[in-house]
Amino acid sequence: MGIGGISLWQILIILLVIVVLFGGKKIRNMGSDLGEGLKGFKKAIKDDDAESESKSEDQ
């Protein structure tokens, strides 16, 4: 038994259908866009933390 009652074969079939529908290039582009979004989010969190630390040191 796999994740939440879904077997490995069912997961593979779902992945195959997704690749057929969207194509490999589209999936790669979505993956890279997602990666860039996560990098931007992490950078914004770090910048916000640094800004709040500098404000707390000034007071």
N, CA, C and O atoms as a Maestro MAE file, in Angstrom:
{
 s_m_m2io_version
 :::
 2.0.0
}

f_m_ct {
 s_m_title
 :::
 protein
 m_atom[236] {
  # First column is atom index #
  i_m_mmod_type
  r_m_x_coord
  r_m_y_coord
  r_m_z_coord
  i_m_residue_number
  s_m_chain_name
  s_m_pdb_residue_name
  s_m_pdb_atom_name
  i_m_atomic_number
  :::
  1 25 0.848 -1.176 0.000 1 A "MET " " N  " 7
  2 3 0.000 0.000 0.000 1 A "MET " " CA " 6
  3 2 0.894 1.240 0.000 1 A "MET " " C  " 6
  4 15 1.930 1.261 0.664 1 A "MET " " O  " 8
  5 25 0.504 2.239 -0.723 2 A "GLY " " N  " 7
  6 3 1.307 3.450 -0.852 2 A "GLY " " CA " 6
  7 2 0.796 4.571 0.031 2 A "GLY " " C  " 6
  8 15 0.316 4.346 1.142 2 A "GLY " " O  " 8
  9 25 0.906 5.738 -0.470 3 A "ILE " " N  " 7
  10 3 0.536 6.945 0.255 3 A "ILE " " CA " 6
  11 2 -0.982 7.091 0.262 3 A "ILE " " C  " 6
  12 15 -1.591 7.222 -0.799 3 A "ILE " " O  " 8
  13 25 -1.597 7.071 1.431 4 A "GLY " " N  " 7
  14 3 -3.032 7.302 1.551 4 A "GLY " " CA " 6
  15 2 -3.884 6.307 0.775 4 A "GLY " " C  " 6
  16 15 -4.962 6.660 0.297 4 A "GLY " " O  " 8
  17 25 -3.421 5.078 0.644 5 A "GLY " " N  " 7
  18 3 -4.184 4.067 -0.067 5 A "GLY " " CA " 6
  19 2 -3.949 4.060 -1.562 5 A "GLY " " C  " 6
  20 15 -4.595 3.294 -2.277 5 A "GLY " " O  " 8
  21 25 -3.032 4.899 -2.063 6 A "ILE " " N  " 7
  22 3 -2.721 4.927 -3.491 6 A "ILE " " CA " 6
  23 2 -1.468 4.086 -3.705 6 A "ILE " " C  " 6
  24 15 -0.449 4.307 -3.050 6 A "ILE " " O  " 8
  25 25 -1.540 3.133 -4.610 7 A "SER " " N  " 7
  26 3 -0.402 2.251 -4.853 7 A "SER " " CA " 6
  27 2 0.617 2.928 -5.772 7 A "SER " " C  " 6
  28 15 0.348 3.968 -6.372 7 A "SER " " O  " 8
  29 25 1.767 2.319 -5.859 8 A "LEU " " N  " 7
  30 3 2.843 2.839 -6.701 8 A "LEU " " CA " 6
  31 2 2.412 2.864 -8.162 8 A "LEU " " C  " 6
  32 15 2.726 3.816 -8.877 8 A "LEU " " O  " 8
  33 25 1.701 1.841 -8.617 9 A "TRP " " N  " 7
  34 3 1.245 1.783 -10.004 9 A "TRP " " CA " 6
  35 2 0.294 2.922 -10.327 9 A "TRP " " C  " 6
  36 15 0.366 3.501 -11.411 9 A "TRP " " O  " 8
  37 25 -0.590 3.245 -9.406 10 A "GLN " " N  " 7
  38 3 -1.534 4.346 -9.636 10 A "GLN " " CA " 6
  39 2 -0.803 5.673 -9.736 10 A "GLN " " C  " 6
  40 15 -1.161 6.513 -10.562 10 A "GLN " " O  " 8
  41 25 0.215 5.876 -8.908 11 A "ILE " " N  " 7
  42 3 1.012 7.100 -8.967 11 A "ILE " " CA " 6
  43 2 1.739 7.195 -10.307 11 A "ILE " " C  " 6
  44 15 1.787 8.266 -10.912 11 A "ILE " " O  " 8
  45 25 2.306 6.077 -10.772 12 A "LEU " " N  " 7
  46 3 3.001 6.075 -12.063 12 A "LEU " " CA " 6
  47 2 2.053 6.373 -13.216 12 A "LEU " " C  " 6
  48 15 2.420 7.097 -14.141 12 A "LEU " " O  " 8
  49 25 0.853 5.835 -13.179 13 A "ILE " " N  " 7
  50 3 -0.128 6.101 -14.233 13 A "ILE " " CA " 6
  51 2 -0.524 7.573 -14.233 13 A "ILE " " C  " 6
  52 15 -0.649 8.180 -15.297 13 A "ILE " " O  " 8
  53 25 -0.723 8.150 -13.053 14 A "ILE " " N  " 7
  54 3 -1.069 9.575 -12.953 14 A "ILE " " CA " 6
  55 2 0.056 10.433 -13.516 14 A "ILE " " C  " 6
  56 15 -0.201 11.381 -14.259 14 A "ILE " " O  " 8
  57 25 1.304 10.110 -13.169 15 A "LEU " " N  " 7
  58 3 2.450 10.862 -13.687 15 A "LEU " " CA " 6
  59 2 2.549 10.743 -15.208 15 A "LEU " " C  " 6
  60 15 2.857 11.721 -15.889 15 A "LEU " " O  " 8
  61 25 2.290 9.558 -15.735 16 A "LEU " " N  " 7
  62 3 2.325 9.350 -17.181 16 A "LEU " " CA " 6
  63 2 1.255 10.196 -17.874 16 A "LEU " " C  " 6
  64 15 1.526 10.800 -18.911 16 A "LEU " " O  " 8
  65 25 0.065 10.245 -17.324 17 A "VAL " " N  " 7
  66 3 -1.010 11.050 -17.904 17 A "VAL " " CA " 6
  67 2 -0.639 12.532 -17.878 17 A "VAL " " C  " 6
  68 15 -0.899 13.252 -18.842 17 A "VAL " " O  " 8
  69 25 -0.037 12.988 -16.788 18 A "ILE " " N  " 7
  70 3 0.379 14.396 -16.685 18 A "ILE " " CA " 6
  71 2 1.425 14.717 -17.745 18 A "ILE " " C  " 6
  72 15 1.359 15.769 -18.380 18 A "ILE " " O  " 8
  73 25 2.393 13.820 -17.942 19 A "VAL " " N  " 7
  74 3 3.432 14.054 -18.953 19 A "VAL " " CA " 6
  75 2 2.822 14.081 -20.349 19 A "VAL " " C  " 6
  76 15 3.214 14.899 -21.181 19 A "VAL " " O  " 8
  77 25 1.873 13.202 -20.608 20 A "VAL " " N  " 7
  78 3 1.237 13.179 -21.927 20 A "VAL " " CA " 6
  79 2 0.434 14.459 -22.154 20 A "VAL " " C  " 6
  80 15 0.476 15.029 -23.244 20 A "VAL " " O  " 8
  81 25 -0.297 14.914 -21.136 21 A "LEU " " N  " 7
  82 3 -1.128 16.100 -21.294 21 A "LEU " " CA " 6
  83 2 -0.304 17.373 -21.469 21 A "LEU " " C  " 6
  84 15 -0.583 18.179 -22.357 21 A "LEU " " O  " 8
  85 25 0.701 17.553 -20.630 22 A "PHE " " N  " 7
  86 3 1.444 18.811 -20.626 22 A "PHE " " CA " 6
  87 2 2.731 18.759 -21.442 22 A "PHE " " C  " 6
  88 15 3.177 19.792 -21.941 22 A "PHE " " O  " 8
  89 25 3.323 17.611 -21.587 23 A "GLY " " N  " 7
  90 3 4.589 17.502 -22.300 23 A "GLY " " CA " 6
  91 2 5.759 17.787 -21.370 23 A "GLY " " C  " 6
  92 15 5.620 18.497 -20.374 23 A "GLY " " O  " 8
  93 25 6.897 17.230 -21.705 24 A "GLY " " N  " 7
  94 3 8.080 17.362 -20.855 24 A "GLY " " CA " 6
  95 2 8.583 18.784 -20.725 24 A "GLY " " C  " 6
  96 15 9.006 19.195 -19.645 24 A "GLY " " O  " 8
  97 25 8.544 19.544 -21.815 25 A "LYS " " N  " 7
  98 3 9.081 20.911 -21.795 25 A "LYS " " CA " 6
  99 2 8.243 21.812 -20.893 25 A "LYS " " C  " 6
  100 15 8.790 22.612 -20.133 25 A "LYS " " O  " 8
  101 25 6.935 21.688 -20.974 26 A "LYS " " N  " 7
  102 3 6.045 22.507 -20.150 26 A "LYS " " CA " 6
  103 2 6.257 22.201 -18.665 26 A "LYS " " C  " 6
  104 15 6.262 23.113 -17.839 26 A "LYS " " O  " 8
  105 25 6.431 20.924 -18.326 27 A "ILE " " N  " 7
  106 3 6.649 20.532 -16.928 27 A "ILE " " CA " 6
  107 2 7.977 21.085 -16.427 27 A "ILE " " C  " 6
  108 15 8.074 21.550 -15.291 27 A "ILE " " O  " 8
  109 25 9.012 21.034 -17.290 28 A "ARG " " N  " 7
  110 3 10.314 21.607 -16.894 28 A "ARG " " CA " 6
  111 2 10.199 23.096 -16.635 28 A "ARG " " C  " 6
  112 15 10.763 23.606 -15.666 28 A "ARG " " O  " 8
  113 25 9.472 23.797 -17.495 29 A "ASN " " N  " 7
  114 3 9.293 25.238 -17.319 29 A "ASN " " CA " 6
  115 2 8.545 25.540 -16.027 29 A "ASN " " C  " 6
  116 15 8.897 26.478 -15.311 29 A "ASN " " O  " 8
  117 25 7.521 24.756 -15.725 30 A "MET " " N  " 7
  118 3 6.780 24.968 -14.480 30 A "MET " " CA " 6
  119 2 7.669 24.711 -13.278 30 A "MET " " C  " 6
  120 15 7.575 25.418 -12.275 30 A "MET " " O  " 8
  121 25 8.538 23.698 -13.369 31 A "GLY " " N  " 7
  122 3 9.455 23.400 -12.273 31 A "GLY " " CA " 6
  123 2 10.451 24.519 -12.045 31 A "GLY " " C  " 6
  124 15 10.724 24.888 -10.903 31 A "GLY " " O  " 8
  125 25 10.994 25.059 -13.122 32 A "SER " " N  " 7
  126 3 11.966 26.144 -12.964 32 A "SER " " CA " 6
  127 2 11.286 27.409 -12.445 32 A "SER " " C  " 6
  128 15 11.868 28.139 -11.643 32 A "SER " " O  " 8
  129 25 10.058 27.673 -12.896 33 A "ASP " " N  " 7
  130 3 9.320 28.833 -12.386 33 A "ASP " " CA " 6
  131 2 9.036 28.678 -10.893 33 A "ASP " " C  " 6
  132 15 9.136 29.639 -10.131 33 A "ASP " " O  " 8
  133 25 8.685 27.472 -10.491 34 A "LEU " " N  " 7
  134 3 8.425 27.215 -9.076 34 A "LEU " " CA " 6
  135 2 9.698 27.411 -8.248 34 A "LEU " " C  " 6
  136 15 9.653 27.976 -7.155 34 A "LEU " " O  " 8
  137 25 10.829 26.942 -8.774 35 A "GLY " " N  " 7
  138 3 12.109 27.113 -8.082 35 A "GLY " " CA " 6
  139 2 12.481 28.576 -7.923 35 A "GLY " " C  " 6
  140 15 12.948 28.989 -6.861 35 A "GLY " " O  " 8
  141 25 12.277 29.361 -8.971 36 A "GLU " " N  " 7
  142 3 12.575 30.789 -8.899 36 A "GLU " " CA " 6
  143 2 11.658 31.492 -7.895 36 A "GLU " " C  " 6
  144 15 12.085 32.397 -7.177 36 A "GLU " " O  " 8
  145 25 10.409 31.068 -7.856 37 A "GLY " " N  " 7
  146 3 9.468 31.647 -6.894 37 A "GLY " " CA " 6
  147 2 9.880 31.354 -5.459 37 A "GLY " " C  " 6
  148 15 9.798 32.222 -4.590 37 A "GLY " " O  " 8
  149 25 10.325 30.121 -5.216 38 A "LEU " " N  " 7
  150 3 10.775 29.760 -3.871 38 A "LEU " " CA " 6
  151 2 12.029 30.536 -3.474 38 A "LEU " " C  " 6
  152 15 12.157 30.968 -2.328 38 A "LEU " " O  " 8
  153 25 12.949 30.712 -4.415 39 A "LYS " " N  " 7
  154 3 14.155 31.497 -4.124 39 A "LYS " " CA " 6
  155 2 13.794 32.930 -3.769 39 A "LYS " " C  " 6
  156 15 14.341 33.495 -2.822 39 A "LYS " " O  " 8
  157 25 12.879 33.518 -4.521 40 A "GLY " " N  " 7
  158 3 12.440 34.885 -4.236 40 A "GLY " " CA " 6
  159 2 11.763 34.983 -2.882 40 A "GLY " " C  " 6
  160 15 11.961 35.955 -2.153 40 A "GLY " " O  " 8
  161 25 10.957 33.973 -2.539 41 A "PHE " " N  " 7
  162 3 10.275 33.963 -1.254 41 A "PHE " " CA " 6
  163 2 11.280 33.879 -0.108 41 A "PHE " " C  " 6
  164 15 11.162 34.610 0.875 41 A "PHE " " O  " 8
  165 25 12.271 32.989 -0.228 42 A "LYS " " N  " 7
  166 3 13.291 32.852 0.813 42 A "LYS " " CA " 6
  167 2 14.081 34.147 0.972 42 A "LYS " " C  " 6
  168 15 14.395 34.555 2.090 42 A "LYS " " O  " 8
  169 25 14.401 34.788 -0.149 43 A "LYS " " N  " 7
  170 3 15.149 36.051 -0.095 43 A "LYS " " CA " 6
  171 2 14.328 37.131 0.598 43 A "LYS " " C  " 6
  172 15 14.863 37.904 1.392 43 A "LYS " " O  " 8
  173 25 13.039 37.187 0.306 44 A "ALA " " N  " 7
  174 3 12.174 38.182 0.936 44 A "ALA " " CA " 6
  175 2 12.079 37.942 2.437 44 A "ALA " " C  " 6
  176 15 12.064 38.895 3.215 44 A "ALA " " O  " 8
  177 25 12.014 36.679 2.851 45 A "ILE " " N  " 7
  178 3 11.962 36.349 4.286 45 A "ILE " " CA " 6
  179 2 13.252 36.788 4.971 45 A "ILE " " C  " 6
  180 15 13.210 37.377 6.052 45 A "ILE " " O  " 8
  181 25 14.406 36.505 4.346 46 A "LYS " " N  " 7
  182 3 15.686 36.899 4.932 46 A "LYS " " CA " 6
  183 2 15.795 38.413 5.032 46 A "LYS " " C  " 6
  184 15 16.250 38.934 6.051 46 A "LYS " " O  " 8
  185 25 15.383 39.127 3.987 47 A "ASP " " N  " 7
  186 3 15.441 40.586 3.994 47 A "ASP " " CA " 6
  187 2 14.536 41.157 5.081 47 A "ASP " " C  " 6
  188 15 14.905 42.114 5.763 47 A "ASP " " O  " 8
  189 25 13.360 40.574 5.240 48 A "ASP " " N  " 7
  190 3 12.413 41.032 6.260 48 A "ASP " " CA " 6
  191 2 12.974 40.788 7.660 48 A "ASP " " C  " 6
  192 15 12.842 41.637 8.541 48 A "ASP " " O  " 8
  193 25 13.603 39.620 7.863 49 A "ASP " " N  " 7
  194 3 14.202 39.318 9.166 49 A "ASP " " CA " 6
  195 2 15.345 40.275 9.475 49 A "ASP " " C  " 6
  196 15 15.464 40.753 10.603 49 A "ASP " " O  " 8
  197 25 16.185 40.559 8.486 50 A "ALA " " N  " 7
  198 3 17.311 41.468 8.696 50 A "ALA " " CA " 6
  199 2 16.807 42.876 9.006 50 A "ALA " " C  " 6
  200 15 17.381 43.577 9.839 50 A "ALA " " O  " 8
  201 25 15.739 43.283 8.338 51 A "GLU " " N  " 7
  202 3 15.169 44.610 8.565 51 A "GLU " " CA " 6
  203 2 14.575 44.715 9.972 51 A "GLU " " C  " 6
  204 15 14.749 45.730 10.645 51 A "GLU " " O  " 8
  205 25 13.881 43.676 10.411 52 A "SER " " N  " 7
  206 3 13.280 43.721 11.740 52 A "SER " " CA " 6
  207 2 14.347 43.664 12.829 52 A "SER " " C  " 6
  208 15 14.173 44.263 13.890 52 A "SER " " O  " 8
  209 25 15.463 42.945 12.582 53 A "GLU " " N  " 7
  210 3 16.557 42.912 13.557 53 A "GLU " " CA " 6
  211 2 17.227 44.273 13.668 53 A "GLU " " C  " 6
  212 15 17.577 44.700 14.767 53 A "GLU " " O  " 8
  213 25 17.409 44.957 12.547 54 A "SER " " N  " 7
  214 3 18.052 46.279 12.593 54 A "SER " " CA " 6
  215 2 17.148 47.281 13.302 54 A "SER " " C  " 6
  216 15 17.652 48.162 13.998 54 A "SER " " O  " 8
  217 25 15.843 47.176 13.152 55 A "LYS " " N  " 7
  218 3 14.917 48.064 13.844 55 A "LYS " " CA " 6
  219 2 14.938 47.823 15.343 55 A "LYS " " C  " 6
  220 15 14.865 48.767 16.129 55 A "LYS " " O  " 8
  221 25 15.038 46.549 15.744 56 A "SER " " N  " 7
  222 3 15.049 46.228 17.170 56 A "SER " " CA " 6
  223 2 16.362 46.666 17.824 56 A "SER " " C  " 6
  224 15 16.372 47.001 19.009 56 A "SER " " O  " 8
  225 25 17.462 46.670 17.078 57 A "GLU " " N  " 7
  226 3 18.739 47.125 17.617 57 A "GLU " " CA " 6
  227 2 18.762 48.646 17.774 57 A "GLU " " C  " 6
  228 15 19.438 49.164 18.663 57 A "GLU " " O  " 8
  229 25 18.032 49.361 16.925 58 A "ASP " " N  " 7
  230 3 18.002 50.821 16.979 58 A "ASP " " CA " 6
  231 2 17.236 51.319 18.194 58 A "ASP " " C  " 6
  232 15 17.501 52.420 18.678 58 A "ASP " " O  " 8
  233 25 16.312 50.548 18.687 59 A "GLN " " N  " 7
  234 3 15.471 51.017 19.803 59 A "GLN " " CA " 6
  235 2 16.087 50.818 21.123 59 A "GLN " " C  " 6
  236 15 15.490 51.166 22.142 59 A "GLN " " O  " 8
  :::
 }
 m_bond[235] {
  # First column is bond index #
  i_m_from
  i_m_to
  i_m_order
  :::
  1 1 2 1
  2 2 3 1
  3 3 4 2
  4 3 5 1
  5 5 6 1
  6 6 7 1
  7 7 8 2
  8 7 9 1
  9 9 10 1
  10 10 11 1
  11 11 12 2
  12 11 13 1
  13 13 14 1
  14 14 15 1
  15 15 16 2
  16 15 17 1
  17 17 18 1
  18 18 19 1
  19 19 20 2
  20 19 21 1
  21 21 22 1
  22 22 23 1
  23 23 24 2
  24 23 25 1
  25 25 26 1
  26 26 27 1
  27 27 28 2
  28 27 29 1
  29 29 30 1
  30 30 31 1
  31 31 32 2
  32 31 33 1
  33 33 34 1
  34 34 35 1
  35 35 36 2
  36 35 37 1
  37 37 38 1
  38 38 39 1
  39 39 40 2
  40 39 41 1
  41 41 42 1
  42 42 43 1
  43 43 44 2
  44 43 45 1
  45 45 46 1
  46 46 47 1
  47 47 48 2
  48 47 49 1
  49 49 50 1
  50 50 51 1
  51 51 52 2
  52 51 53 1
  53 53 54 1
  54 54 55 1
  55 55 56 2
  56 55 57 1
  57 57 58 1
  58 58 59 1
  59 59 60 2
  60 59 61 1
  61 61 62 1
  62 62 63 1
  63 63 64 2
  64 63 65 1
  65 65 66 1
  66 66 67 1
  67 67 68 2
  68 67 69 1
  69 69 70 1
  70 70 71 1
  71 71 72 2
  72 71 73 1
  73 73 74 1
  74 74 75 1
  75 75 76 2
  76 75 77 1
  77 77 78 1
  78 78 79 1
  79 79 80 2
  80 79 81 1
  81 81 82 1
  82 82 83 1
  83 83 84 2
  84 83 85 1
  85 85 86 1
  86 86 87 1
  87 87 88 2
  88 87 89 1
  89 89 90 1
  90 90 91 1
  91 91 92 2
  92 91 93 1
  93 93 94 1
  94 94 95 1
  95 95 96 2
  96 95 97 1
  97 97 98 1
  98 98 99 1
  99 99 100 2
  100 99 101 1
  101 101 102 1
  102 102 103 1
  103 103 104 2
  104 103 105 1
  105 105 106 1
  106 106 107 1
  107 107 108 2
  108 107 109 1
  109 109 110 1
  110 110 111 1
  111 111 112 2
  112 111 113 1
  113 113 114 1
  114 114 115 1
  115 115 116 2
  116 115 117 1
  117 117 118 1
  118 118 119 1
  119 119 120 2
  120 119 121 1
  121 121 122 1
  122 122 123 1
  123 123 124 2
  124 123 125 1
  125 125 126 1
  126 126 127 1
  127 127 128 2
  128 127 129 1
  129 129 130 1
  130 130 131 1
  131 131 132 2
  132 131 133 1
  133 133 134 1
  134 134 135 1
  135 135 136 2
  136 135 137 1
  137 137 138 1
  138 138 139 1
  139 139 140 2
  140 139 141 1
  141 141 142 1
  142 142 143 1
  143 143 144 2
  144 143 145 1
  145 145 146 1
  146 146 147 1
  147 147 148 2
  148 147 149 1
  149 149 150 1
  150 150 151 1
  151 151 152 2
  152 151 153 1
  153 153 154 1
  154 154 155 1
  155 155 156 2
  156 155 157 1
  157 157 158 1
  158 158 159 1
  159 159 160 2
  160 159 161 1
  161 161 162 1
  162 162 163 1
  163 163 164 2
  164 163 165 1
  165 165 166 1
  166 166 167 1
  167 167 168 2
  168 167 169 1
  169 169 170 1
  170 170 171 1
  171 171 172 2
  172 171 173 1
  173 173 174 1
  174 174 175 1
  175 175 176 2
  176 175 177 1
  177 177 178 1
  178 178 179 1
  179 179 180 2
  180 179 181 1
  181 181 182 1
  182 182 183 1
  183 183 184 2
  184 183 185 1
  185 185 186 1
  186 186 187 1
  187 187 188 2
  188 187 189 1
  189 189 190 1
  190 190 191 1
  191 191 192 2
  192 191 193 1
  193 193 194 1
  194 194 195 1
  195 195 196 2
  196 195 197 1
  197 197 198 1
  198 198 199 1
  199 199 200 2
  200 199 201 1
  201 201 202 1
  202 202 203 1
  203 203 204 2
  204 203 205 1
  205 205 206 1
  206 206 207 1
  207 207 208 2
  208 207 209 1
  209 209 210 1
  210 210 211 1
  211 211 212 2
  212 211 213 1
  213 213 214 1
  214 214 215 1
  215 215 216 2
  216 215 217 1
  217 217 218 1
  218 218 219 1
  219 219 220 2
  220 219 221 1
  221 221 222 1
  222 222 223 1
  223 223 224 2
  224 223 225 1
  225 225 226 1
  226 226 227 1
  227 227 228 2
  228 227 229 1
  229 229 230 1
  230 230 231 1
  231 231 232 2
  232 231 233 1
  233 233 234 1
  234 234 235 1
  235 235 236 2
  :::
 }
}
